[in-house]
Amino acid sequence: MTTYQSNFKPVDKSSAEVFAAFSDLTKLEKMREKITESGQVQDFSLSENELSFSAAMAGKITLRIAERIPNEKIAFTLQSVLNDADLQLNIKETSPATSEIALVMDADLPPMIKMMLGNKLAEGLDKMAEAIAKGLK
């Protein structure tokens, strides 16, 4: 397994508010239009514990919540056409009203895919963490 990690991104919400926003994936319903408006994401579906969509160039991707540690971490299993992986949203409270988030992915990628996508995965996680932080404002 190879680990890819974003930088910590500041959020103007407490760790409890961040945890509440992502511990029930149906709360992402309000972001459906924004997520799908580019046309890059189709077949978007949600349940309390699962998010699934199809993305151009990546195929079907499914995230399932595997573990919840209140106000600290939400761990997901990630299933895609490339391979299975683990994804974590780590939450670190910096004050009663602010926190930081980071995404960490552990993936067992075939060597050729790892060479081609390794740096792009790290960059992508950083962009995703930034988008999540902005979306929580």
Secondary structure as UniProt FT lines:
FT   STRAND          2..5
FT   STRAND          9..11
FT   HELIX           15..23
FT   HELIX           25..31
FT   HELIX           32..36
FT   TURN            37..38
FT   STRAND          41..46
FT   STRAND          50..55
FT   TURN            56..58
FT   STRAND          59..69
FT   TURN            70..72
FT   STRAND          73..79
FT   STRAND          84..95
FT   TURN            96..97
FT   STRAND          98..107
FT   HELIX           111..135
//
